[in-house]
Amino acid sequence: MEGTLAIVGTGRIGEALLRGLLRSSWIRPEQVVCTTRRQERLDVLAAEHGVRVTTDNREAIRSADVVLIALKPQVLLRTIAEVGDAFHPGQTVISVAAGTTTAAIQEAIPGEVPVVRVMTNTPVQVDEAMSVVSAGTHAAERDLKVAEDILGHVGTVIRMGEEHLDAVTALSGSGPAYFFLLAEAMIDAGILLGLPRDVSTELIVQTMVGSAKMLRDTGKHPVELREMVTSPGGTTISAIRELERSRVRAAFLDAIEAAKLRGEELSRER
């Protein structure tokens, strides 16, 4: 990248993106300025990554070509409204805050500044994020490509219309929590069956990793892969019957729909 990147609100997600970009050499440390409210946090970022740091959001934004906003949703609009005069139309503004629309961000920033909204998830911390990018009213192809470049260094990226982002949030944004809950339950089941916790954990974690790779790399439908494990009259079909009897499939449908509806409520509240 040529120019300067400002990361406004360099918490876990912001720092994970920073690490991925520096590791890939997409940007050099001297091209990055990071902001947070706490000086001790800035000192850590400067020491670990060699980037410029400041508590002054206006200063960071004014000099940047790309502004990555990684603030918490509850403070995002108030914060950018306070420094709205620092933005300018030549920038690309990328928001990774859940539940805050491009329209709301554009309303808080004077002028026709390009805004791209991103829904990513916590595997960004291990370069395996699933990210979806959506263009605001003033964003052009160039702005979407910048966002895709950034998120592509920490996982997979696709484009979708912003009207789908509440569903995306419910599915992949919240999705890691569903997998962690499932892993927790399966590990506990191993302990119930007499296995040591560390053994049960290793069995389940590697099983989940291997199964995810099969889904991604074989291109087969989940039903096909499940049937490969499910022998007639065997142990797996007995387990599947119990899961279906307990309405596990329906529970997931209900849970993800509830997450989408809650996302819509939060968007309206902001």
BELWO-V772327 format. One line per field, one symbol per residue. phi: phi as a letter, one per 20 degrees, with the letter a starting at -180 (. if undefined). A space follows every 10 residues. Layout:
phi = ???
//
This chain:
phi = .encdddene effffffggf fffemfbegf edcdcbedff fffffffedm efcaeeffff fgeeecdeed ffgfdgffff ffcgfefbff eddcddefmd fffffffedf neefcdecdd bffgfclcfd ccdceegeed ggffffffff ffecqdccdb fffeffffgf edfeggffff fffgffffff fgeoefgffg ffgfffffff ffffffeeme fgffffffee egmeffffff gffffelfff ffgfffffff fffffffffe
//
